Amino acid sequence: MSSLDDFRPIPFYFLNTTLPEDLNAKSADEGMRRLKDAGYGGCILFNKPPAGFDQELYLSAFWFKTIENFLVAARKYGLRI
């Protein structure tokens, strides 16, 4: 059985920075809260080089911590990633 949440748009959420303060748990929570408040059902996290994660940082420990921050925040607000 589906709910109305199944039909909400799920846009790209561009990771176009690698500044730790922009990708920490607090910032991820704020971003996911804004998506929820705007009526979205979630997002597709999308790395956007060259300002985002380059070959050196992509799939690094920092990358996975960033993804974890967004997953935890999305779960908190009932959003899909």
PDB file of N, CA, C and O in Angstrom:
ATOM      1  N   MET A   1       0.852  -1.178   0.000  1.00  0.00           N
ATOM      2  CA  MET A   1       0.000   0.000   0.000  1.00  0.00           C
ATOM      3  C   MET A   1       0.895   1.238   0.000  1.00  0.00           C
ATOM      4  O   MET A   1       1.888   1.304   0.726  1.00  0.00           O
ATOM      5  N   SER A   2       0.538   2.184  -0.800  1.00  0.00           N
ATOM      6  CA  SER A   2       1.342   3.403  -0.884  1.00  0.00           C
ATOM      7  C   SER A   2       0.671   4.537  -0.121  1.00  0.00           C
ATOM      8  O   SER A   2      -0.520   4.503   0.186  1.00  0.00           O
ATOM      9  N   SER A   3       1.483   5.530   0.168  1.00  0.00           N
ATOM     10  CA  SER A   3       0.968   6.737   0.814  1.00  0.00           C
ATOM     11  C   SER A   3       1.268   7.917  -0.107  1.00  0.00           C
ATOM     12  O   SER A   3       1.929   7.763  -1.134  1.00  0.00           O
ATOM     13  N   LEU A   4       0.784   9.067   0.262  1.00  0.00           N
ATOM     14  CA  LEU A   4       1.048  10.261  -0.546  1.00  0.00           C
ATOM     15  C   LEU A   4       2.539  10.560  -0.627  1.00  0.00           C
ATOM     16  O   LEU A   4       2.995  11.155  -1.603  1.00  0.00           O
ATOM     17  N   ASP A   5       3.304  10.155   0.387  1.00  0.00           N
ATOM     18  CA  ASP A   5       4.747  10.386   0.356  1.00  0.00           C
ATOM     19  C   ASP A   5       5.407   9.683  -0.821  1.00  0.00           C
ATOM     20  O   ASP A   5       6.451  10.126  -1.298  1.00  0.00           O
ATOM     21  N   ASP A   6       4.812   8.591  -1.297  1.00  0.00           N
ATOM     22  CA  ASP A   6       5.367   7.862  -2.438  1.00  0.00           C
ATOM     23  C   ASP A   6       5.318   8.678  -3.728  1.00  0.00           C
ATOM     24  O   ASP A   6       5.992   8.331  -4.698  1.00  0.00           O
ATOM     25  N   PHE A   7       4.540   9.743  -3.756  1.00  0.00           N
ATOM     26  CA  PHE A   7       4.347  10.516  -4.976  1.00  0.00           C
ATOM     27  C   PHE A   7       4.973  11.911  -4.911  1.00  0.00           C
ATOM     28  O   PHE A   7       4.760  12.730  -5.805  1.00  0.00           O
ATOM     29  N   ARG A   8       5.737  12.178  -3.863  1.00  0.00           N
ATOM     30  CA  ARG A   8       6.410  13.471  -3.748  1.00  0.00           C
ATOM     31  C   ARG A   8       7.657  13.475  -4.635  1.00  0.00           C
ATOM     32  O   ARG A   8       8.287  12.434  -4.817  1.00  0.00           O
ATOM     33  N   PRO A   9       8.018  14.642  -5.191  1.00  0.00           N
ATOM     34  CA  PRO A   9       9.209  14.705  -6.041  1.00  0.00           C
ATOM     35  C   PRO A   9      10.483  14.406  -5.245  1.00  0.00           C
ATOM     36  O   PRO A   9      10.570  14.695  -4.051  1.00  0.00           O
ATOM     37  N   ILE A  10      11.456  13.829  -5.926  1.00  0.00           N
ATOM     38  CA  ILE A  10      12.757  13.508  -5.328  1.00  0.00           C
ATOM     39  C   ILE A  10      13.830  14.110  -6.247  1.00  0.00           C
ATOM     40  O   ILE A  10      14.260  13.463  -7.202  1.00  0.00           O
ATOM     41  N   PRO A  11      14.265  15.348  -5.960  1.00  0.00           N
ATOM     42  CA  PRO A  11      15.219  16.039  -6.832  1.00  0.00           C
ATOM     43  C   PRO A  11      16.671  15.627  -6.552  1.00  0.00           C
ATOM     44  O   PRO A  11      16.958  14.941  -5.571  1.00  0.00           O
ATOM     45  N   PHE A  12      17.573  16.060  -7.432  1.00  0.00           N
ATOM     46  CA  PHE A  12      19.000  15.944  -7.150  1.00  0.00           C
ATOM     47  C   PHE A  12      19.365  16.912  -6.041  1.00  0.00           C
ATOM     48  O   PHE A  12      18.862  18.035  -6.007  1.00  0.00           O
ATOM     49  N   TYR A  13      20.224  16.495  -5.143  1.00  0.00           N
ATOM     50  CA  TYR A  13      20.798  17.349  -4.107  1.00  0.00           C
ATOM     51  C   TYR A  13      22.293  17.348  -4.374  1.00  0.00           C
ATOM     52  O   TYR A  13      22.989  16.380  -4.068  1.00  0.00           O
ATOM     53  N   PHE A  14      22.780  18.438  -4.947  1.00  0.00           N
ATOM     54  CA  PHE A  14      24.164  18.510  -5.406  1.00  0.00           C
ATOM     55  C   PHE A  14      25.140  18.728  -4.253  1.00  0.00           C
ATOM     56  O   PHE A  14      24.999  19.671  -3.475  1.00  0.00           O
ATOM     57  N   LEU A  15      26.116  17.855  -4.159  1.00  0.00           N
ATOM     58  CA  LEU A  15      27.229  18.048  -3.228  1.00  0.00           C
ATOM     59  C   LEU A  15      28.299  18.797  -4.015  1.00  0.00           C
ATOM     60  O   LEU A  15      29.144  18.192  -4.675  1.00  0.00           O
ATOM     61  N   ASN A  16      28.245  20.118  -3.933  1.00  0.00           N
ATOM     62  CA  ASN A  16      29.143  20.940  -4.735  1.00  0.00           C
ATOM     63  C   ASN A  16      30.135  21.704  -3.866  1.00  0.00           C
ATOM     64  O   ASN A  16      30.554  22.815  -4.192  1.00  0.00           O
ATOM     65  N   THR A  17      30.494  21.079  -2.757  1.00  0.00           N
ATOM     66  CA  THR A  17      31.514  21.609  -1.864  1.00  0.00           C
ATOM     67  C   THR A  17      32.142  20.444  -1.124  1.00  0.00           C
ATOM     68  O   THR A  17      31.555  19.366  -1.025  1.00  0.00           O
ATOM     69  N   THR A  18      33.326  20.667  -0.613  1.00  0.00           N
ATOM     70  CA  THR A  18      33.944  19.672   0.269  1.00  0.00           C
ATOM     71  C   THR A  18      34.348  20.318   1.586  1.00  0.00           C
ATOM     72  O   THR A  18      35.159  19.768   2.331  1.00  0.00           O
ATOM     73  N   LEU A  19      33.788  21.474   1.868  1.00  0.00           N
ATOM     74  CA  LEU A  19      34.067  22.129   3.143  1.00  0.00           C
ATOM     75  C   LEU A  19      33.380  21.347   4.261  1.00  0.00           C
ATOM     76  O   LEU A  19      32.161  21.182   4.239  1.00  0.00           O
ATOM     77  N   PRO A  20      34.147  20.866   5.234  1.00  0.00           N
ATOM     78  CA  PRO A  20      33.558  20.065   6.315  1.00  0.00           C
ATOM     79  C   PRO A  20      32.383  20.751   7.025  1.00  0.00           C
ATOM     80  O   PRO A  20      31.420  20.089   7.411  1.00  0.00           O
ATOM     81  N   GLU A  21      32.460  22.055   7.194  1.00  0.00           N
ATOM     82  CA  GLU A  21      31.373  22.750   7.891  1.00  0.00           C
ATOM     83  C   GLU A  21      30.082  22.774   7.075  1.00  0.00           C
ATOM     84  O   GLU A  21      29.005  22.974   7.636  1.00  0.00           O
ATOM     85  N   ASP A  22      30.172  22.574   5.772  1.00  0.00           N
ATOM     86  CA  ASP A  22      28.984  22.520   4.925  1.00  0.00           C
ATOM     87  C   ASP A  22      28.409  21.113   4.810  1.00  0.00           C
ATOM     88  O   ASP A  22      27.304  20.935   4.298  1.00  0.00           O
ATOM     89  N   LEU A  23      29.151  20.113   5.283  1.00  0.00           N
ATOM     90  CA  LEU A  23      28.732  18.728   5.120  1.00  0.00           C
ATOM     91  C   LEU A  23      28.656  17.969   6.439  1.00  0.00           C
ATOM     92  O   LEU A  23      28.513  16.746   6.448  1.00  0.00           O
ATOM     93  N   ASN A  24      28.751  18.692   7.551  1.00  0.00           N
ATOM     94  CA  ASN A  24      28.676  18.031   8.851  1.00  0.00           C
ATOM     95  C   ASN A  24      27.233  17.638   9.178  1.00  0.00           C
ATOM     96  O   ASN A  24      26.316  17.940   8.415  1.00  0.00           O
ATOM     97  N   ALA A  25      27.040  16.975  10.296  1.00  0.00           N
ATOM     98  CA  ALA A  25      25.706  16.478  10.668  1.00  0.00           C
ATOM     99  C   ALA A  25      24.688  17.613  10.791  1.00  0.00           C
ATOM    100  O   ALA A  25      23.542  17.460  10.366  1.00  0.00           O
ATOM    101  N   LYS A  26      25.086  18.738  11.360  1.00  0.00           N
ATOM    102  CA  LYS A  26      24.163  19.869  11.528  1.00  0.00           C
ATOM    103  C   LYS A  26      23.731  20.436  10.172  1.00  0.00           C
ATOM    104  O   LYS A  26      22.550  20.713   9.961  1.00  0.00           O
ATOM    105  N   SER A  27      24.682  20.607   9.263  1.00  0.00           N
ATOM    106  CA  SER A  27      24.359  21.141   7.938  1.00  0.00           C
ATOM    107  C   SER A  27      23.493  20.172   7.143  1.00  0.00           C
ATOM    108  O   SER A  27      22.554  20.587   6.463  1.00  0.00           O
ATOM    109  N   ALA A  28      23.808  18.878   7.228  1.00  0.00           N
ATOM    110  CA  ALA A  28      22.994  17.878   6.534  1.00  0.00           C
ATOM    111  C   ALA A  28      21.574  17.870   7.083  1.00  0.00           C
ATOM    112  O   ALA A  28      20.611  17.773   6.322  1.00  0.00           O
ATOM    113  N   ASP A  29      21.442  17.970   8.394  1.00  0.00           N
ATOM    114  CA  ASP A  29      20.118  18.000   9.022  1.00  0.00           C
ATOM    115  C   ASP A  29      19.326  19.209   8.525  1.00  0.00           C
ATOM    116  O   ASP A  29      18.144  19.095   8.199  1.00  0.00           O
ATOM    117  N   GLU A  30      19.980  20.357   8.471  1.00  0.00           N
ATOM    118  CA  GLU A  30      19.303  21.573   8.000  1.00  0.00           C
ATOM    119  C   GLU A  30      18.850  21.421   6.546  1.00  0.00           C
ATOM    120  O   GLU A  30      17.735  21.809   6.196  1.00  0.00           O
ATOM    121  N   GLY A  31      19.712  20.860   5.708  1.00  0.00           N
ATOM    122  CA  GLY A  31      19.354  20.665   4.307  1.00  0.00           C
ATOM    123  C   GLY A  31      18.180  19.710   4.131  1.00  0.00           C
ATOM    124  O   GLY A  31      17.287  19.960   3.321  1.00  0.00           O
ATOM    125  N   MET A  32      18.181  18.628   4.882  1.00  0.00           N
ATOM    126  CA  MET A  32      17.092  17.653   4.778  1.00  0.00           C
ATOM    127  C   MET A  32      15.790  18.216   5.361  1.00  0.00           C
ATOM    128  O   MET A  32      14.705  17.929   4.856  1.00  0.00           O
ATOM    129  N   ARG A  33      15.904  19.006   6.409  1.00  0.00           N
ATOM    130  CA  ARG A  33      14.704  19.647   6.965  1.00  0.00           C
ATOM    131  C   ARG A  33      14.086  20.605   5.958  1.00  0.00           C
ATOM    132  O   ARG A  33      12.865  20.669   5.820  1.00  0.00           O
ATOM    133  N   ARG A  34      14.939  21.354   5.252  1.00  0.00           N
ATOM    134  CA  ARG A  34      14.433  22.280   4.230  1.00  0.00           C
ATOM    135  C   ARG A  34      13.733  21.523   3.106  1.00  0.00           C
ATOM    136  O   ARG A  34      12.697  21.966   2.611  1.00  0.00           O
ATOM    137  N   LEU A  35      14.291  20.394   2.703  1.00  0.00           N
ATOM    138  CA  LEU A  35      13.630  19.581   1.669  1.00  0.00           C
ATOM    139  C   LEU A  35      12.259  19.120   2.150  1.00  0.00           C
ATOM    140  O   LEU A  35      11.273  19.210   1.418  1.00  0.00           O
ATOM    141  N   LYS A  36      12.205  18.629   3.380  1.00  0.00           N
ATOM    142  CA  LYS A  36      10.936  18.147   3.943  1.00  0.00           C
ATOM    143  C   LYS A  36       9.923  19.295   4.011  1.00  0.00           C
ATOM    144  O   LYS A  36       8.769  19.138   3.613  1.00  0.00           O
ATOM    145  N   ASP A  37      10.364  20.439   4.516  1.00  0.00           N
ATOM    146  CA  ASP A  37       9.482  21.596   4.636  1.00  0.00           C
ATOM    147  C   ASP A  37       8.972  22.079   3.274  1.00  0.00           C
ATOM    148  O   ASP A  37       7.880  22.640   3.183  1.00  0.00           O
ATOM    149  N   ALA A  38       9.759  21.861   2.222  1.00  0.00           N
ATOM    150  CA  ALA A  38       9.368  22.282   0.871  1.00  0.00           C
ATOM    151  C   ALA A  38       8.447  21.259   0.199  1.00  0.00           C
ATOM    152  O   ALA A  38       7.950  21.498  -0.901  1.00  0.00           O
ATOM    153  N   GLY A  39       8.221  20.123   0.860  1.00  0.00           N
ATOM    154  CA  GLY A  39       7.287  19.141   0.323  1.00  0.00           C
ATOM    155  C   GLY A  39       7.910  18.031  -0.497  1.00  0.00           C
ATOM    156  O   GLY A  39       7.196  17.258  -1.137  1.00  0.00           O
ATOM    157  N   TYR A  40       9.231  17.939  -0.488  1.00  0.00           N
ATOM    158  CA  TYR A  40       9.893  16.869  -1.233  1.00  0.00           C
ATOM    159  C   TYR A  40       9.859  15.561  -0.448  1.00  0.00           C
ATOM    160  O   TYR A  40       9.734  15.557   0.776  1.00  0.00           O
ATOM    161  N   GLY A  41       9.971  14.457  -1.174  1.00  0.00           N
ATOM    162  CA  GLY A  41       9.941  13.146  -0.542  1.00  0.00           C
ATOM    163  C   GLY A  41      11.310  12.585  -0.263  1.00  0.00           C
ATOM    164  O   GLY A  41      11.436  11.498   0.299  1.00  0.00           O
ATOM    165  N   GLY A  42      12.334  13.308  -0.646  1.00  0.00           N
ATOM    166  CA  GLY A  42      13.705  12.869  -0.457  1.00  0.00           C
ATOM    167  C   GLY A  42      14.585  13.526  -1.490  1.00  0.00           C
ATOM    168  O   GLY A  42      14.244  14.582  -2.022  1.00  0.00           O
ATOM    169  N   CYS A  43      15.730  12.901  -1.781  1.00  0.00           N
ATOM    170  CA  CYS A  43      16.631  13.454  -2.780  1.00  0.00           C
ATOM    171  C   CYS A  43      17.588  12.379  -3.269  1.00  0.00           C
ATOM    172  O   CYS A  43      17.735  11.313  -2.671  1.00  0.00           O
ATOM    173  N   ILE A  44      18.218  12.700  -4.363  1.00  0.00           N
ATOM    174  CA  ILE A  44      19.301  11.887  -4.901  1.00  0.00           C
ATOM    175  C   ILE A  44      20.572  12.672  -4.627  1.00  0.00           C
ATOM    176  O   ILE A  44      20.780  13.737  -5.209  1.00  0.00           O
ATOM    177  N   LEU A  45      21.426  12.159  -3.746  1.00  0.00           N
ATOM    178  CA  LEU A  45      22.692  12.831  -3.473  1.00  0.00           C
ATOM    179  C   LEU A  45      23.568  12.690  -4.708  1.00  0.00           C
ATOM    180  O   LEU A  45      23.814  11.584  -5.190  1.00  0.00           O
ATOM    181  N   PHE A  46      24.028  13.808  -5.205  1.00  0.00           N
ATOM    182  CA  PHE A  46      24.754  13.834  -6.473  1.00  0.00           C
ATOM    183  C   PHE A  46      26.041  14.623  -6.306  1.00  0.00           C
ATOM    184  O   PHE A  46      26.013  15.828  -6.056  1.00  0.00           O
ATOM    185  N   ASN A  47      27.168  13.940  -6.444  1.00  0.00           N
ATOM    186  CA  ASN A  47      28.462  14.606  -6.386  1.00  0.00           C
ATOM    187  C   ASN A  47      28.645  15.467  -7.630  1.00  0.00           C
ATOM    188  O   ASN A  47      28.385  15.015  -8.744  1.00  0.00           O
ATOM    189  N   LYS A  48      29.093  16.705  -7.442  1.00  0.00           N
ATOM    190  CA  LYS A  48      29.233  17.623  -8.576  1.00  0.00           C
ATOM    191  C   LYS A  48      30.645  18.206  -8.625  1.00  0.00           C
ATOM    192  O   LYS A  48      30.888  19.299  -8.114  1.00  0.00           O
ATOM    193  N   PRO A  49      31.585  17.463  -9.250  1.00  0.00           N
ATOM    194  CA  PRO A  49      32.914  18.039  -9.432  1.00  0.00           C
ATOM    195  C   PRO A  49      32.848  19.194 -10.419  1.00  0.00           C
ATOM    196  O   PRO A  49      31.880  19.242 -11.178  1.00  0.00           O
ATOM    197  N   PRO A  50      33.776  20.115 -10.476  1.00  0.00           N
ATOM    198  CA  PRO A  50      35.031  20.081  -9.748  1.00  0.00           C
ATOM    199  C   PRO A  50      34.939  20.634  -8.334  1.00  0.00           C
ATOM    200  O   PRO A  50      35.860  20.433  -7.542  1.00  0.00           O
ATOM    201  N   ALA A  51      33.850  21.325  -7.991  1.00  0.00           N
ATOM    202  CA  ALA A  51      33.753  21.890  -6.639  1.00  0.00           C
ATOM    203  C   ALA A  51      33.409  20.819  -5.603  1.00  0.00           C
ATOM    204  O   ALA A  51      33.686  20.995  -4.416  1.00  0.00           O
ATOM    205  N   GLY A  52      32.816  19.728  -6.034  1.00  0.00           N
ATOM    206  CA  GLY A  52      32.469  18.642  -5.119  1.00  0.00           C
ATOM    207  C   GLY A  52      33.655  17.716  -4.899  1.00  0.00           C
ATOM    208  O   GLY A  52      34.809  18.134  -4.988  1.00  0.00           O
ATOM    209  N   PHE A  53      33.366  16.481  -4.616  1.00  0.00           N
ATOM    210  CA  PHE A  53      34.411  15.506  -4.309  1.00  0.00           C
ATOM    211  C   PHE A  53      35.183  15.122  -5.571  1.00  0.00           C
ATOM    212  O   PHE A  53      34.595  14.665  -6.551  1.00  0.00           O
ATOM    213  N   ASP A  54      36.500  15.311  -5.541  1.00  0.00           N
ATOM    214  CA  ASP A  54      37.348  14.945  -6.667  1.00  0.00           C
ATOM    215  C   ASP A  54      37.782  13.484  -6.541  1.00  0.00           C
ATOM    216  O   ASP A  54      37.319  12.774  -5.647  1.00  0.00           O
ATOM    217  N   GLN A  55      38.664  13.035  -7.427  1.00  0.00           N
ATOM    218  CA  GLN A  55      39.108  11.644  -7.411  1.00  0.00           C
ATOM    219  C   GLN A  55      39.784  11.257  -6.105  1.00  0.00           C
ATOM    220  O   GLN A  55      39.705  10.104  -5.680  1.00  0.00           O
ATOM    221  N   GLU A  56      40.442  12.203  -5.474  1.00  0.00           N
ATOM    222  CA  GLU A  56      41.146  11.914  -4.226  1.00  0.00           C
ATOM    223  C   GLU A  56      40.179  11.731  -3.052  1.00  0.00           C
ATOM    224  O   GLU A  56      40.410  10.891  -2.182  1.00  0.00           O
ATOM    225  N   LEU A  57      39.112  12.506  -3.029  1.00  0.00           N
ATOM    226  CA  LEU A  57      38.175  12.464  -1.894  1.00  0.00           C
ATOM    227  C   LEU A  57      36.994  11.526  -2.101  1.00  0.00           C
ATOM    228  O   LEU A  57      36.413  11.040  -1.131  1.00  0.00           O
ATOM    229  N   TYR A  58      36.636  11.271  -3.347  1.00  0.00           N
ATOM    230  CA  TYR A  58      35.491  10.411  -3.622  1.00  0.00           C
ATOM    231  C   TYR A  58      35.779   9.011  -3.079  1.00  0.00           C
ATOM    232  O   TYR A  58      36.844   8.451  -3.338  1.00  0.00           O
ATOM    233  N   LEU A  59      34.853   8.457  -2.343  1.00  0.00           N
ATOM    234  CA  LEU A  59      34.950   7.152  -1.690  1.00  0.00           C
ATOM    235  C   LEU A  59      35.981   7.112  -0.561  1.00  0.00           C
ATOM    236  O   LEU A  59      36.411   6.034  -0.149  1.00  0.00           O
ATOM    237  N   SER A  60      36.374   8.277  -0.066  1.00  0.00           N
ATOM    238  CA  SER A  60      37.273   8.358   1.093  1.00  0.00           C
ATOM    239  C   SER A  60      36.436   8.257   2.374  1.00  0.00           C
ATOM    240  O   SER A  60      35.206   8.228   2.322  1.00  0.00           O
ATOM    241  N   ALA A  61      37.112   8.203   3.510  1.00  0.00           N
ATOM    242  CA  ALA A  61      36.410   8.183   4.793  1.00  0.00           C
ATOM    243  C   ALA A  61      35.529   9.431   4.939  1.00  0.00           C
ATOM    244  O   ALA A  61      34.426   9.353   5.480  1.00  0.00           O
ATOM    245  N   PHE A  62      36.019  10.577   4.457  1.00  0.00           N
ATOM    246  CA  PHE A  62      35.234  11.818   4.518  1.00  0.00           C
ATOM    247  C   PHE A  62      33.967  11.709   3.662  1.00  0.00           C
ATOM    248  O   PHE A  62      32.904  12.175   4.072  1.00  0.00           O
ATOM    249  N   TRP A  63      34.071  11.104   2.486  1.00  0.00           N
ATOM    250  CA  TRP A  63      32.906  10.889   1.627  1.00  0.00           C
ATOM    251  C   TRP A  63      31.851  10.069   2.371  1.00  0.00           C
ATOM    252  O   TRP A  63      30.682  10.452   2.422  1.00  0.00           O
ATOM    253  N   PHE A  64      32.267   8.946   2.943  1.00  0.00           N
ATOM    254  CA  PHE A  64      31.311   8.071   3.615  1.00  0.00           C
ATOM    255  C   PHE A  64      30.709   8.721   4.858  1.00  0.00           C
ATOM    256  O   PHE A  64      29.541   8.484   5.164  1.00  0.00           O
ATOM    257  N   LYS A  65      31.478   9.532   5.580  1.00  0.00           N
ATOM    258  CA  LYS A  65      30.929  10.259   6.733  1.00  0.00           C
ATOM    259  C   LYS A  65      29.896  11.278   6.258  1.00  0.00           C
ATOM    260  O   LYS A  65      28.857  11.454   6.892  1.00  0.00           O
ATOM    261  N   THR A  66      30.182  11.945   5.146  1.00  0.00           N
ATOM    262  CA  THR A  66      29.232  12.903   4.583  1.00  0.00           C
ATOM    263  C   THR A  66      27.925  12.204   4.209  1.00  0.00           C
ATOM    264  O   THR A  66      26.843  12.690   4.539  1.00  0.00           O
ATOM    265  N   ILE A  67      28.022  11.077   3.530  1.00  0.00           N
ATOM    266  CA  ILE A  67      26.828  10.326   3.146  1.00  0.00           C
ATOM    267  C   ILE A  67      26.068   9.875   4.384  1.00  0.00           C
ATOM    268  O   ILE A  67      24.839   9.938   4.417  1.00  0.00           O
ATOM    269  N   GLU A  68      26.793   9.420   5.400  1.00  0.00           N
ATOM    270  CA  GLU A  68      26.143   9.024   6.654  1.00  0.00           C
ATOM    271  C   GLU A  68      25.381  10.194   7.268  1.00  0.00           C
ATOM    272  O   GLU A  68      24.256  10.018   7.736  1.00  0.00           O
ATOM    273  N   ASN A  69      25.976  11.381   7.274  1.00  0.00           N
ATOM    274  CA  ASN A  69      25.300  12.559   7.829  1.00  0.00           C
ATOM    275  C   ASN A  69      23.965  12.802   7.124  1.00  0.00           C
ATOM    276  O   ASN A  69      22.965  13.108   7.773  1.00  0.00           O
ATOM    277  N   PHE A  70      23.949  12.668   5.808  1.00  0.00           N
ATOM    278  CA  PHE A  70      22.714  12.898   5.058  1.00  0.00           C
ATOM    279  C   PHE A  70      21.705  11.758   5.269  1.00  0.00           C
ATOM    280  O   PHE A  70      20.501  12.003   5.343  1.00  0.00           O
ATOM    281  N   LEU A  71      22.190  10.531   5.363  1.00  0.00           N
ATOM    282  CA  LEU A  71      21.282   9.405   5.594  1.00  0.00           C
ATOM    283  C   LEU A  71      20.600   9.497   6.954  1.00  0.00           C
ATOM    284  O   LEU A  71      19.398   9.253   7.066  1.00  0.00           O
ATOM    285  N   VAL A  72      21.354   9.843   7.976  1.00  0.00           N
ATOM    286  CA  VAL A  72      20.787   9.979   9.323  1.00  0.00           C
ATOM    287  C   VAL A  72      19.741  11.088   9.336  1.00  0.00           C
ATOM    288  O   VAL A  72      18.655  10.914   9.891  1.00  0.00           O
ATOM    289  N   ALA A  73      20.065  12.228   8.726  1.00  0.00           N
ATOM    290  CA  ALA A  73      19.117  13.346   8.683  1.00  0.00           C
ATOM    291  C   ALA A  73      17.884  12.992   7.870  1.00  0.00           C
ATOM    292  O   ALA A  73      16.767  13.323   8.268  1.00  0.00           O
ATOM    293  N   ALA A  74      18.067  12.327   6.744  1.00  0.00           N
ATOM    294  CA  ALA A  74      16.918  11.946   5.907  1.00  0.00           C
ATOM    295  C   ALA A  74      16.002  10.998   6.657  1.00  0.00           C
ATOM    296  O   ALA A  74      14.781  11.141   6.604  1.00  0.00           O
ATOM    297  N   ARG A  75      16.574  10.042   7.347  1.00  0.00           N
ATOM    298  CA  ARG A  75      15.758   9.101   8.135  1.00  0.00           C
ATOM    299  C   ARG A  75      14.962   9.848   9.204  1.00  0.00           C
ATOM    300  O   ARG A  75      13.793   9.547   9.445  1.00  0.00           O
ATOM    301  N   LYS A  76      15.605  10.820   9.838  1.00  0.00           N
ATOM    302  CA  LYS A  76      14.939  11.618  10.882  1.00  0.00           C
ATOM    303  C   LYS A  76      13.668  12.280  10.357  1.00  0.00           C
ATOM    304  O   LYS A  76      12.662  12.358  11.063  1.00  0.00           O
ATOM    305  N   TYR A  77      13.722  12.757   9.110  1.00  0.00           N
ATOM    306  CA  TYR A  77      12.587  13.470   8.524  1.00  0.00           C
ATOM    307  C   TYR A  77      11.714  12.604   7.616  1.00  0.00           C
ATOM    308  O   TYR A  77      10.800  13.110   6.964  1.00  0.00           O
ATOM    309  N   GLY A  78      11.992  11.311   7.572  1.00  0.00           N
ATOM    310  CA  GLY A  78      11.169  10.418   6.764  1.00  0.00           C
ATOM    311  C   GLY A  78      11.376  10.601   5.271  1.00  0.00           C
ATOM    312  O   GLY A  78      10.459  10.366   4.484  1.00  0.00           O
ATOM    313  N   LEU A  79      12.578  11.021   4.872  1.00  0.00           N
ATOM    314  CA  LEU A  79      12.884  11.244   3.464  1.00  0.00           C
ATOM    315  C   LEU A  79      13.606  10.042   2.879  1.00  0.00           C
ATOM    316  O   LEU A  79      14.246   9.277   3.599  1.00  0.00           O
ATOM    317  N   ARG A  80      13.498   9.885   1.581  1.00  0.00           N
ATOM    318  CA  ARG A  80      14.196   8.816   0.863  1.00  0.00           C
ATOM    319  C   ARG A  80      15.479   9.370   0.245  1.00  0.00           C
ATOM    320  O   ARG A  80      15.522  10.498  -0.245  1.00  0.00           O
ATOM    321  N   ILE A  81      16.488   8.565   0.284  1.00  0.00           N
ATOM    322  CA  ILE A  81      17.755   8.915  -0.384  1.00  0.00           C
ATOM    323  C   ILE A  81      17.965   7.913  -1.485  1.00  0.00           C
ATOM    324  O   ILE A  81      18.962   7.984  -2.203  1.00  0.00           O
TER     325      ILE A  81
END
